[in-house]
Amino acid sequence: MQYEEMNPLKIKGMELGPIATNAFLLWRDGMTQAVLVDAPPNCAEEVNNVLAEENLTLSEIWLTHGHWDHMAGADELNGEDIRIIGHINDRIMFEQPSIMANFAIPGINMDPIKVTHWVKEGEVLDFFGSPVEVRHCPGHCPGNVVFWFKNDSCCFVGDVIFRESVGRYDLPGGDFEKLEASIQEKIFSLPPETKLLVGHGPPTTVSHEMQSNPFVRPKTL
């Protein structure tokens, strides 16, 4: 199927969990299945309400990284037919989330998450007939990935970059030099008009961050 035949991408953004983490429910207009990007703690009620309102079935959960505030709710939504996607460099956080107890909110569900498909740099996912490129962007944590919907001019970036800010790099596995390289090489190389849907706060664009982000500047020749 050619992109010209594709129905518009529908995005339902939800600010969920104790530290206002953004999750995004994605589907094509007129279709019955949806993908969830990130699953904050206690997200099931809100996600299921949207699914019911839109007559959708959740088919996949795409996790940008393994920090508790982005994945702890996946266990609430998981079913036998739901594929969960993540990067293997965050495997220990998915499978042994209790290691994050020292920087998680007390009382958060810390049940292991079973990732059923480990994505790799450059892998192309099939979003109901349209391609989505995976880019591995370590620095905030070892396994952060972003999901680039080239044909829809948007990218879901987790905590790699925010509007005029960047993800923390002082948590275990964080590294500013790697984060800077990820942003310069994997985010700033996207088309300037690409909308960046971030893990916390409002969306931004590649062009705005290249001009205004005070933490990472584009490479100069």
Steps between C-alpha positions, in 0.01 A plus 500: 500500500630844411510774759255708293235239582561520874244650731616784730701416810295554815690587819345511846751645745448426869692643796503214750667369814644677804757708309283597199642265239370530147351191339363494147230277353541475122273368229397565142165662440247231415708212640423289805845436652728735691855526632592657834832684527609473865292372789528709819393357837125460550425584138257217429175679585567803281641295212210255509251788506648645181507157336131454581404849382677449167398133458864391494695195611852540638739288294848622601682701768816678387723598792749779437710388796503303822454767766212422734293807409482390136442126533352403839145508363569253220430210734147634564422505128687192389311216343602186315453668163674830579856536372730706724800666338816629667879517460714227649743747660225576753419135558601500867256784573215326320564164663624615843329838553563485875854624425340841440341514846748761621377755244136394459195634681421277802213261440541476123435159344837340434390179331728380218403584143538228238624661181405274210704673230839667540547776243829604343646819355359560153228239528180588316177416678172449317234737631196354327660530159723805547869494599633620835877526544660414834798712604706399803577811706695412818604759756192545717520126551669224299195380308307812408357477150291740293231411249508709182181515293665647191182513291315678782783743587512407867731315738432361848819563694442399863742685728780563251404863444233739625392846393813709563639231731637146502446183699679445828839335472580473873300179555663155474600435140487869407780668307488858369753443222291212365182702538653794315614272219157336480329837464749637249513185287154344536264790581653801325542287185121469466321742265474841672120502491477169689280527808662354812255341743691487825480301823419799723361841416385655173602387152761681297664478158845413374550850361404667829742286700784552255454874544400528866611201706759633748645159587586355159599695192519365144840386385687760300706415196 
